Amino acid sequence: MKKVSTILSYTFIIALALMTLFPFIYMILAGLMTYSEATSMPPTFIPKTFQFTNYAQVFEKAPFIRYFFNTVFVSLAITVATLVTSVLASFALTSLQFKGKKIVLFIMVALLMVPYESIIFTNYNTIARLGLLNTYTALIIPFLTSIFYIYYLNGYLKAIPITFYKAAKIDGASDLEYIWRILIPMIKPALVTVGILTFISSWNSFLWPLLVTNDKTYRLLNNGLSAFTSESGNDVHLQMAAATLTVIPILIIYFIFRKEIIRGVTKNGIKG
């Protein structure tokens, strides 16, 4: 009975793994097919000849280098801003005493329940009224901070004894000096996790950049995939090659920092 249970467990795990990996593997293979192979019915899974020239055509047909620069710039700006604001806010909530602190925490937890999609059009109207459409500012401003990561760091900082802060104040350190010289080195693993996950989230963003930009100059990589769509149809093989290019950098970052991500996720139970 135990052997049957083990076989069923492995079969279930392998089936789930195949279902998860198949779209990614097919994207890579389709990016190396001809147009007829990528659109054939029944579908072709292995190209007769690998069309590496598809990647050269991607750069000829769309300003992908510009999209890449925009994505790196916006992702880095959002990551740095999120780290700074999250550290300062979580420090204030854990180390400083002020009126209404519990109310602030209550409101923050309540706001975590509000789905992003429900406020996206409010943000769009605000950005439009400020005349910021088709600018880098529009891509960055709504994501300068994250309540989720403030709450995450708040839990991390609570584990640090308040005596460290009091000792620093007795030695004459300002709050910023305490944060820079003592707090940040102690919570470095959590900051690495927040930084990497924020960068990945910004890199993969699609809906907001699509709403606030219609100028190619400010488009991001994921939105650039629409360049391979025309009234006569889609260049599916080029779209797949372009999609592969958008995924490769983020996979490299994940493989380099995977231990830090897993360590930070498992330590505080982060789930988003």
C-alpha positions in Angstrom: 0.0 0.0 0.0 2.9 2.3 0.9 4.5 1.6 -2.5 1.3 2.5 -4.4 1.0 5.7 -2.4 4.6 6.6 -3.2 4.1 6.0 -6.9 0.9 8.0 -7.0 2.7 10.9 -5.1 5.6 10.9 -7.6 3.2 10.7 -10.6 1.2 13.7 -9.2 4.4 15.7 -8.6 5.8 14.9 -12.1 2.4 15.8 -13.7 2.3 19.1 -11.9 5.9 19.8 -12.8 5.2 19.1 -16.5 2.1 21.3 -16.5 4.2 24.2 -14.9 7.2 23.9 -17.1 5.5 23.1 -20.5 4.5 26.7 -21.3 8.0 27.9 -20.6 9.7 25.2 -22.6 7.3 25.6 -25.5 7.9 29.4 -25.5 11.7 28.7 -26.0 11.1 26.1 -28.7 8.5 28.2 -30.6 10.9 31.1 -30.5 13.2 28.9 -32.7 10.6 27.9 -35.2 9.5 29.3 -38.5 6.2 31.1 -38.7 4.5 28.1 -40.4 5.7 25.7 -37.7 4.6 28.1 -34.8 1.1 28.4 -36.3 0.6 24.8 -37.6 -2.3 22.6 -36.6 -1.7 20.1 -35.1 1.0 22.1 -33.3 4.7 21.5 -33.9 6.8 20.9 -30.7 10.3 20.5 -32.1 11.4 22.8 -35.0 13.0 21.0 -38.0 15.8 23.7 -38.0 16.5 26.0 -35.1 15.8 29.5 -36.3 18.3 31.6 -34.3 17.8 34.4 -36.7 14.5 35.0 -35.1 16.3 36.8 -32.3 18.1 39.1 -34.7 14.7 39.9 -36.3 13.3 40.8 -32.9 15.8 43.6 -32.5 15.2 44.8 -36.2 11.5 44.9 -35.8 11.2 46.6 -32.4 13.4 48.9 -30.3 14.1 46.1 -27.8 17.3 47.7 -26.5 15.3 50.8 -25.6 12.6 48.7 -23.9 15.4 46.8 -22.0 16.9 50.1 -20.8 13.5 51.4 -19.7 12.7 48.2 -17.8 16.1 48.2 -16.0 15.8 51.9 -15.1 12.2 51.7 -13.9 12.8 48.4 -12.0 15.9 49.8 -10.2 14.2 53.1 -9.3 11.2 51.3 -7.8 13.4 48.8 -6.0 15.6 51.5 -4.4 12.6 53.6 -3.4 10.7 50.6 -2.0 13.8 49.6 0.1 14.3 53.2 1.5 10.6 53.8 2.3 10.0 50.3 3.7 13.0 50.5 6.0 12.1 54.0 7.3 8.5 53.1 7.9 9.1 49.8 9.6 11.8 51.5 11.8 9.2 54.1 12.8 6.6 51.5 13.6 8.9 49.3 15.7 11.3 51.8 17.4 9.6 55.1 17.7 6.7 56.0 20.0 4.0 58.3 18.7 0.2 58.8 19.0 -2.0 56.7 16.7 0.7 54.0 16.1 -1.8 51.2 16.6 -4.3 53.0 14.3 -1.6 53.3 11.6 -0.9 49.6 11.9 -4.6 48.7 11.7 -5.1 50.8 8.6 -2.0 49.3 7.0 -3.3 45.7 7.6 -6.7 46.7 6.3 -5.2 48.2 3.1 -3.4 44.9 2.5 -6.8 43.4 1.9 -7.6 45.9 -1.0 -6.8 44.4 -4.4 -4.5 46.4 -6.6 -6.9 46.2 -9.5 -9.5 48.1 -7.5 -7.4 51.3 -7.3 -5.6 51.1 -10.6 -8.1 53.4 -12.4 -8.0 55.9 -9.5 -4.2 56.0 -9.9 -4.6 56.4 -13.6 -6.9 59.4 -13.2 -4.5 61.0 -10.8 -1.5 60.5 -13.1 -3.6 61.8 -16.1 -4.7 64.9 -14.3 -1.2 65.7 -13.3 -0.2 65.4 -16.9 2.3 62.6 -16.3 1.2 60.2 -18.9 4.0 58.9 -21.1 6.7 59.7 -18.6 9.1 57.7 -16.4 7.5 59.4 -13.4 4.1 57.8 -14.2 5.8 54.4 -14.3 7.5 54.8 -11.0 5.5 57.1 -8.6 2.6 54.6 -7.7 5.2 52.0 -6.6 7.5 54.1 -4.5 6.5 52.2 -1.4 4.8 48.9 -0.5 2.6 48.3 2.5 3.2 44.6 2.2 7.0 45.0 2.5 6.6 47.5 5.3 4.6 45.0 7.2 7.1 42.2 6.3 10.1 44.3 7.6 8.0 45.3 10.7 7.8 41.7 11.7 11.6 41.3 11.1 12.5 44.3 13.1 10.3 43.3 16.1 12.8 40.4 16.6 15.6 42.9 17.3 15.8 43.9 21.0 14.9 47.6 21.6 18.1 47.8 23.7 20.2 48.2 20.5 18.3 51.4 19.7 18.5 52.7 23.2 22.2 52.0 23.5 22.8 53.9 20.1 20.8 56.9 21.4 22.8 57.0 24.6 26.0 57.0 22.5 24.7 60.0 20.7 23.7 58.4 17.4 20.8 60.0 15.4 18.0 57.8 14.1 19.5 57.8 10.6 22.9 56.8 11.9 21.3 53.9 13.9 19.5 52.8 10.8 22.5 53.0 8.5 25.2 51.6 10.9 23.3 49.1 13.0 19.8 48.3 11.7 20.6 47.7 8.0 23.5 45.3 8.6 21.3 43.3 11.0 18.4 42.9 8.5 20.5 42.5 5.4 18.9 39.1 4.4 15.4 40.6 4.6 16.4 43.6 2.6 18.0 41.3 -0.1 14.7 39.4 -0.3 12.6 42.6 -0.5 14.9 44.1 -3.1 15.0 41.0 -5.4 11.2 40.4 -5.2 10.5 44.1 -5.8 12.8 44.1 -8.8 11.2 40.9 -10.2 7.7 42.3 -9.7 8.6 45.6 -11.4 10.3 43.7 -14.3 7.2 41.6 -14.9 4.7 44.5 -14.6 2.4 44.7 -17.6 -1.0 46.3 -16.9 0.1 49.6 -15.4 2.8 50.4 -18.0 0.2 49.5 -20.7 -2.2 52.1 -19.3 0.1 55.0 -18.8 2.3 54.7 -21.9 1.4 54.6 -25.5 4.7 56.1 -26.7 7.4 53.5 -27.7 10.0 55.7 -26.0 8.6 54.8 -22.6 7.4 51.2 -23.2 8.7 48.3 -21.1 9.8 44.9 -22.3 6.5 43.1 -21.7 4.5 45.8 -23.5 7.0 45.6 -26.4 5.7 42.2 -27.3 2.7 44.0 -28.9 5.1 45.3 -31.6 4.8 41.8 -33.3 1.1 42.2 -33.6 -0.5 43.7 -36.7 -3.9 43.9 -38.4 -2.9 40.9 -40.5 -2.0 38.7 -37.6 0.7 38.0 -35.1 4.3 37.0 -35.8 4.0 34.3 -33.2 7.6 32.9 -33.6 9.0 36.4 -33.1 6.7 37.1 -30.1 8.0 33.8 -28.5 11.6 34.8 -29.2 11.0 38.2 -27.7 9.2 36.7 -24.7 12.2 34.4 -24.1 14.5 37.5 -24.1 12.3 39.2 -21.5 12.5 36.2 -19.2 16.2 35.4 -19.4 17.5 38.3 -17.2 15.0 37.7 -14.4 15.9 33.9 -14.4 19.6 34.8 -14.1 18.8 37.1 -11.2 16.8 34.3 -9.6 19.5 31.6 -10.0 22.2 34.0 -8.5 20.1 35.0 -5.5 17.8 32.0 -5.1 19.3 31.0 -1.7 18.7 34.6 -0.3 15.1 34.6 -1.6 14.3 31.1 -0.2 16.0 32.1 3.2 14.0 35.3 3.4 10.8 33.7 2.4 11.0 30.8 4.8 12.2 32.9 7.7 9.2 35.3 7.8 6.7 33.3 5.8 6.4 35.8 3.0 3.8 34.7 0.4 3.5 37.4 -2.2 
